[in-house]
Amino acid sequence: MSLKKQAVGGFKWTTASTVIVTILQLAQMSILARFLDPGDFGLMAIMMVVIGFSQAFQDMGISNAIIQRQEISHIQLSSLYWLNIAAGAVLTLTVIAIAPLVAIFYDEPRITSLMIILSSTFILVAIGNQYRVLCQKNLNFRTMEIINVSTSIVSLIVATVMAYKGYGVLTLVCAMITQAGLSSLLFLWIGLRHYHKPSIVYKHSELEGFYGFGIYQMGERSINYIGANADKVLIGKLIGVEAVGFYNLAWQLVIFPVSKINPIVNKIAFPLYSKIQNDTNTLSRYFYIVIKILSLITIPLLTFLIFFSEEIVQIVFGEGWSTTAEIIPFLAVIGICRAIGNPGGAAILAKGRAAVGFWWNLFMSSIIVLGLIVSLSISPFLDTAIYTLLFLYLTVGMLWHVVVSKYGEVRYKEIIKHLIKLCTIVFSIGFLSSVFVHIFNLNSHFINIIIGGLFCGTLYLFYLYVFERKFLYSFKK
């Protein structure tokens, strides 16, 4: 099968999986929001900052090196597998050790036992992680997405049953462990059958080329995670756990299009870019296509969320989440910035420039942490954090595209023109739709969403037909 057919097949499987998983996760969020309170979501968000940061060290940053390298031996894979297992064990013990300190920091005793339970995910993920990476390297997206959908269904069932029985925040913990553990075991089963069985061997000398790449990747992930989650840490400490609950659910709703749609393309783009890393013109052309596809999907969705946040929150989460609805429009703008910036990392990484991503994330994370500390120290309110983040992403964050253009060797002229045109049209459609809906002043949030969605969808389809028909037709071909 040609590279092009593999990429298109991967796109189809990943898209179908993402649609299904998104529906399942939205259903899970909607169900849990009716059984759990903001404090439960805030507590989970705080713990996930620690767990997520630790996950940056899960595979020593070497997974992407396996994809980037086109030739890799059985001994190297075996050595990397046992290194991954060892890293998982060390992280499990580390999280168990620091759990009481996190509980003291937030003055929340429940954190200790819950984090000890969550620490098991590191061992579980380590067991099958290499085989997940090998599936991606070989563009075997059919297997990956079948596993993804299956584990999401099981996670939803577990979460629903536990929430109904009144397990509170433990519901969120067990749902996460269920999905991570089952997914890893399924990848292990597939990998042992189709890829390789690791030998009982570890040769440090065979991994020298991987460590340099992996250290920068590990550093980039950890620093990027600090920058992306400093808001939750500081809001939880300086404002309170309940504020984190409102903020985190708002962010989860905003990030849904970005976290679900961007990986569809990036999961395919990185191994694809790696195979054409020395053909700058082709890489630049593919990068433009990636940005255009992502923007045509994510920007309209997030714009709709901006203008209809109140109705969407009422339908998805129910009563008692008005604070979440108020901050969503500001976070949605940040979501757009992240959506169009995210693909740049794959282009830089495919060029083997892992150090660039590391230093950029160190710089941006430092700016975010410093900005939040200063602003929240002066004015410890949720609105302050939102305005600070919005300002930083719209100013300093835009420099990322300059970095991508230089080190990823991609051209941005056509991308900028496209984004200006698309944002102008889409925001105009969203504004007109909001005005149109509120003229009727209907008392049904559901009907408002239906009318607004039909209005926006009709105008946007007209825009696609007039301005993007040629591109969409060529992409389809």
C-alpha positions in Angstrom: 0.0 0.0 0.0 1.4 3.4 -0.9 2.2 6.0 1.7 -0.6 8.3 0.4 -3.2 5.5 0.8 -1.9 4.6 4.3 -2.2 8.3 5.3 -5.7 8.6 3.9 -6.8 5.3 5.5 -5.3 6.5 8.8 -7.2 9.7 8.5 -10.5 7.9 7.9 -10.0 5.5 10.9 -8.8 8.2 13.2 -11.6 10.6 12.3 -14.3 7.9 12.8 -12.8 6.9 16.1 -12.5 10.5 17.3 -16.1 11.2 16.5 -17.2 8.2 18.5 -14.9 8.8 21.4 -15.8 12.4 21.6 -19.5 11.5 21.9 -18.7 9.0 24.6 -16.6 11.4 26.6 -19.1 14.2 26.3 -21.7 11.8 27.5 -19.5 10.8 30.4 -18.9 14.5 31.3 -22.6 15.2 31.1 -23.5 12.3 33.3 -20.8 13.0 35.9 -21.6 16.7 36.1 -25.0 15.7 37.4 -23.7 13.4 40.1 -20.5 15.1 41.2 -19.9 18.7 42.5 -17.3 21.3 41.3 -15.0 20.3 44.2 -14.7 16.7 42.9 -13.7 17.9 39.5 -11.3 20.4 41.0 -9.7 17.7 43.1 -9.2 15.4 40.1 -7.8 18.3 38.1 -5.2 19.0 40.7 -4.2 15.4 41.0 -4.0 15.1 37.2 -1.5 18.0 37.1 0.9 15.8 39.1 0.1 12.6 37.3 0.2 14.3 33.9 3.6 15.9 34.7 5.0 12.5 35.7 3.8 11.0 32.4 6.2 13.2 30.6 8.9 10.9 32.0 6.9 7.7 31.2 9.1 6.5 28.4 12.1 8.8 28.9 11.0 10.8 25.9 12.0 8.0 23.5 8.7 7.0 21.9 8.9 9.6 19.2 12.5 8.6 18.5 11.2 5.2 17.6 8.8 6.8 15.1 11.4 9.3 13.8 14.1 6.6 13.1 13.4 4.6 10.0 15.7 1.7 11.0 15.6 0.2 14.5 16.9 -3.3 15.6 15.3 -5.9 17.8 17.9 -5.4 20.5 17.2 -1.7 20.6 13.4 -2.3 20.9 14.0 -4.8 23.6 16.2 -2.5 25.6 13.8 0.4 25.2 10.9 -1.8 26.3 12.6 -2.7 29.6 13.7 0.9 30.1 10.0 1.9 29.8 9.0 -0.7 32.4 11.7 0.5 34.8 10.6 4.1 34.3 7.0 3.2 35.0 8.0 1.5 38.3 10.1 4.4 39.4 7.3 6.9 38.6 4.8 4.8 40.5 7.0 4.9 43.6 7.7 8.6 43.2 4.0 9.6 43.0 3.3 7.4 46.1 6.1 9.2 47.9 5.0 12.7 47.0 1.2 12.2 47.5 1.2 13.2 51.2 3.1 16.4 50.2 0.6 17.4 47.6 -2.2 16.8 50.1 -0.5 19.1 52.6 0.1 21.8 49.9 -3.6 21.9 49.1 -4.8 21.1 52.7 -6.9 18.2 51.2 -6.2 14.8 53.0 -8.2 12.8 50.4 -5.4 13.5 47.8 -3.0 11.0 49.4 -5.0 7.8 49.0 -6.4 8.9 45.6 -3.0 9.7 44.2 -1.6 6.3 45.4 -4.4 4.6 43.5 -3.7 6.7 40.4 0.0 5.9 40.5 -0.8 2.4 39.2 -1.4 3.9 35.7 2.4 4.3 35.2 3.0 0.5 35.4 -0.1 -0.3 33.4 0.8 2.1 30.6 4.4 1.0 30.4 3.4 -2.6 29.7 1.9 -1.8 26.3 3.2 1.7 25.4 5.9 0.5 23.0 3.4 -1.4 20.9 1.1 1.6 20.7 4.1 3.5 19.3 4.9 0.8 16.8 1.3 0.8 15.6 1.6 4.5 14.9 5.1 4.2 13.3 3.6 1.6 10.9 0.5 3.7 10.2 -1.6 0.9 11.7 -4.4 3.3 12.7 -7.2 0.7 12.3 -5.9 -1.2 15.3 -5.2 1.9 17.4 -8.6 3.3 16.9 -10.6 0.1 17.5 -8.8 -0.1 20.9 -9.4 3.5 21.6 -13.2 3.2 21.0 -13.5 -0.1 22.9 -11.7 1.2 26.0 -13.7 4.5 26.0 -17.0 2.5 26.0 -15.8 0.4 29.0 -14.6 3.6 30.8 -18.1 5.2 30.3 -19.8 2.2 31.8 -17.5 2.1 34.8 -17.9 5.9 35.4 -21.7 5.8 35.1 -22.2 2.9 37.4 -19.8 4.3 40.1 -21.3 7.8 39.8 -24.8 6.4 40.3 -23.7 4.5 43.3 -22.3 7.6 44.9 -18.5 7.0 44.8 -17.8 10.7 44.2 -14.3 11.7 43.0 -13.2 8.0 43.1 -15.4 7.6 40.0 -13.1 9.8 38.0 -10.0 7.9 39.3 -11.3 4.5 38.5 -12.6 5.5 35.0 -9.1 6.7 34.1 -7.4 3.6 35.4 -9.8 1.4 33.6 -9.2 3.0 30.3 -5.4 3.3 30.6 -5.0 -0.3 31.8 -7.3 -2.0 29.3 -5.8 0.0 26.4 -2.3 -1.0 27.4 -3.1 -4.7 27.8 -4.8 -4.7 24.4 -1.7 -3.1 22.7 0.5 -5.6 24.5 -1.6 -8.5 23.1 -1.5 -7.1 19.5 2.2 -6.2 19.7 3.4 -9.6 20.9 1.5 -11.2 18.0 2.5 -8.8 15.2 5.6 -6.8 16.0 8.1 -8.4 18.3 8.6 -10.2 21.6 11.2 -8.3 23.7 14.2 -10.4 24.6 15.5 -10.3 28.2 18.3 -8.0 27.3 19.3 -4.4 28.0 22.2 -2.8 26.1 22.9 0.8 27.0 25.4 1.2 24.2 22.6 0.5 21.6 20.6 3.4 22.9 23.1 6.3 22.7 21.4 7.9 19.7 18.0 7.7 21.4 19.0 9.5 24.6 19.8 12.8 23.1 16.5 12.9 21.2 14.7 11.5 24.2 16.1 13.9 26.8 14.9 16.9 24.8 11.6 15.3 24.2 11.2 14.5 27.9 12.2 18.1 28.8 9.9 19.6 26.3 6.9 17.5 27.5 7.5 18.2 31.1 8.0 22.0 30.6 5.1 22.2 28.2 2.9 20.4 30.8 4.0 22.8 33.5 3.0 25.8 31.3 -0.3 24.2 30.3 -1.3 23.3 33.8 0.2 26.1 35.9 -3.2 27.7 35.7 -4.8 24.8 37.6 -2.1 24.6 40.2 -2.1 28.4 41.0 -5.9 28.7 40.8 -6.3 25.8 43.2 -3.7 27.2 45.6 -4.6 30.9 45.5 -8.3 30.8 44.8 -9.6 27.4 45.8 -10.5 23.8 44.7 -14.0 24.8 43.7 -12.7 27.5 41.3 -10.5 24.8 39.7 -13.6 22.7 39.2 -15.5 25.5 37.3 -12.3 26.3 35.3 -11.4 22.7 34.5 -14.8 21.8 33.1 -14.8 25.0 31.0 -11.4 24.1 29.7 -12.4 20.5 29.0 -15.3 21.7 26.9 -13.1 24.1 25.0 -10.3 21.8 24.5 -12.5 19.0 23.2 -12.3 20.0 19.5 -8.6 20.7 19.8 -7.7 17.6 21.8 -9.8 15.3 19.5 -9.3 16.8 16.1 -5.7 17.9 16.2 -4.4 14.4 17.1 -6.3 13.0 14.1 -3.9 14.8 11.9 -0.8 15.0 14.1 -0.9 11.2 14.7 -0.6 10.8 11.0 1.4 13.9 10.2 4.5 13.1 12.4 5.3 9.7 10.9 4.4 11.1 7.5 6.7 14.2 7.9 9.5 11.9 9.2 9.4 9.9 6.0 9.7 13.1 3.8 11.8 15.1 6.3 14.5 15.8 3.6 12.0 17.1 1.0 11.4 20.6 2.2 9.0 21.6 -0.5 6.8 18.6 0.0 6.9 19.0 3.8 5.9 22.6 3.5 3.0 21.8 1.2 1.7 19.0 3.6 2.1 21.4 6.5 -0.2 24.0 4.8 -2.8 21.3 4.1 -2.7 20.2 7.8 -3.1 23.7 9.1 -5.9 24.4 6.6 -7.8 21.2 7.5 -7.5 21.8 11.2 -8.6 25.4 11.0 -11.6 24.7 8.8 -12.8 22.3 11.5 -11.7 23.6 14.9 -12.2 27.4 14.4 -15.9 27.2 13.5 -16.6 24.8 16.4 -14.8 27.0 18.9 -16.5 30.1 17.5 -19.9 28.5 17.9 -18.9 27.7 21.5 -18.0 31.4 22.1 -21.4 32.7 21.0 -23.5 29.9 22.6 -21.6 29.0 25.7 -24.5 29.5 28.1 -26.9 27.2 26.2 -24.2 24.5 25.7 -23.3 24.5 29.4 -26.9 24.2 30.4 -27.5 21.3 28.1 -24.2 19.4 28.8 -23.7 20.1 32.6 -27.1 21.2 33.8 -27.8 23.7 36.6 -25.1 25.2 38.8 -22.3 25.8 36.3 -23.0 29.4 35.3 -19.4 30.4 36.2 -18.2 27.8 33.7 -20.4 29.4 30.9 -19.0 32.9 31.7 -15.4 32.0 31.1 -15.8 29.7 28.1 -15.7 32.5 25.5 -12.3 33.7 26.6 -10.9 30.2 26.9 -12.2 29.4 23.4 -10.0 32.1 21.9 -7.0 30.5 23.7 -8.2 27.2 22.2 -8.1 28.6 18.7 -4.5 29.8 19.3 -3.5 26.4 20.5 -5.2 24.6 17.7 -3.4 26.5 14.9 -0.1 26.3 16.8 -0.1 22.7 17.7 0.9 21.2 14.3 4.2 23.1 14.2 5.7 20.7 16.8 5.4 17.7 14.4 7.1 19.6 11.6 10.1 20.6 13.9 10.3 17.2 15.4 10.4 15.5 12.0 13.4 17.5 11.2 15.1 16.0 14.2 15.2 19.4 16.0 13.8 18.2 19.4 15.9 20.9 21.2 13.9 23.7 19.5 10.6 22.5 21.0 12.3 22.1 24.4 13.7 25.6 24.5 10.5 27.2 23.2 8.4 25.4 25.8 10.8 26.4 28.5 10.4 30.0 27.5 6.6 30.0 27.1 6.0 28.0 30.3 8.2 30.4 32.2 6.2 33.4 30.9 2.9 31.8 31.8 3.9 30.8 35.3 5.4 34.2 36.0 2.4 36.0 34.6 -0.1 34.0 36.6 1.9 34.3 39.8 2.2 38.1 39.5 -1.4 38.7 38.4 -3.1 36.3 40.9 -0.9 37.7 43.8 -2.3 41.1 43.0 -5.9 40.0 42.2 -6.7 36.4 43.3 -9.8 35.9 41.2 -10.7 33.5 38.4 -11.3 36.3 35.9 -7.7 37.5 36.5 -6.3 34.2 35.5 -8.4 34.1 32.4 -7.4 37.6 31.2 -3.8 36.9 31.9 -3.7 33.7 29.9 -5.6 35.3 27.0 -3.2 38.2 26.8 -0.1 35.9 26.9 -1.4 33.6 24.1 -2.4 36.4 21.8 1.0 38.2 22.2 3.9 36.0 23.2 2.3 32.8 22.0 2.2 34.0 18.4 6.0 34.0 18.3 5.8 30.2 18.1 4.8 30.4 14.4 8.1 32.4 13.7 10.0 29.5 15.3 8.1 26.9 13.2 8.7 28.8 10.0 12.4 29.0 10.7 13.3 25.5 12.1 10.5 23.5 10.4 11.4 25.2 7.1 7.7 25.8 6.2 6.2 28.8 4.4 3.6 30.8 6.3 2.4 33.4 3.8 -0.6 31.4 2.5 -1.4 30.1 5.9 -1.7 33.7 7.4 -3.9 34.8 4.5 -6.1 31.8 5.0 -6.5 32.2 8.8 -7.3 35.9 8.5 -10.0 35.2 5.9 -11.5 32.3 7.8 -11.6 34.0 11.2 -13.2 37.1 9.8 -15.9 35.0 8.1 -16.5 32.6 10.9 -16.7 35.2 13.7 -19.2 37.2 11.5 -21.3 34.1 11.1 -21.3 33.4 14.8 -22.2 37.0 15.7 -25.1 37.1 13.2 -26.3 33.7 14.4 -26.3 34.9 18.0 -28.3 38.0 17.1 -30.8 36.0 15.0 -31.4 33.5 17.8 -31.8 36.1 20.6 -34.3 38.2 18.5 -36.8 35.4 19.0 -35.9 35.2 22.8 -36.9 31.6 23.1 -36.8 30.1 26.6 -35.5 26.7 25.4 -31.7 26.3 25.4 -32.0 23.2 23.2 -34.1 25.0 20.6 -31.6 28.0 20.6 -28.8 25.6 19.9 -30.7 23.9 17.1 -31.6 27.2 15.4 -28.1 28.7 16.0 -26.5 25.5 14.7 -28.6 25.4 11.5 -28.0 29.2 10.9 -24.2 28.9 11.4 -24.0 25.6 9.5 -25.9 26.9 6.5 -23.8 30.0 6.2 -20.6 28.1 6.8 -21.4 25.5 4.1 -22.0 28.3 1.7 -18.6 29.8 2.6 -16.9 26.4 2.0 -18.7 26.0 -1.3 -17.7 29.4 -2.6 -14.2 29.8 -1.2 -12.9 26.3 -0.3 -14.5 24.0 -2.9 -11.4 23.6 -5.0 -9.2 22.8 -1.9 -11.7 20.3 -0.5 -12.1 18.6 -3.8 -8.4 18.3 -4.3 -8.0 16.9 -0.7 -10.8 14.4 -1.4 -9.0 13.2 -4.5 
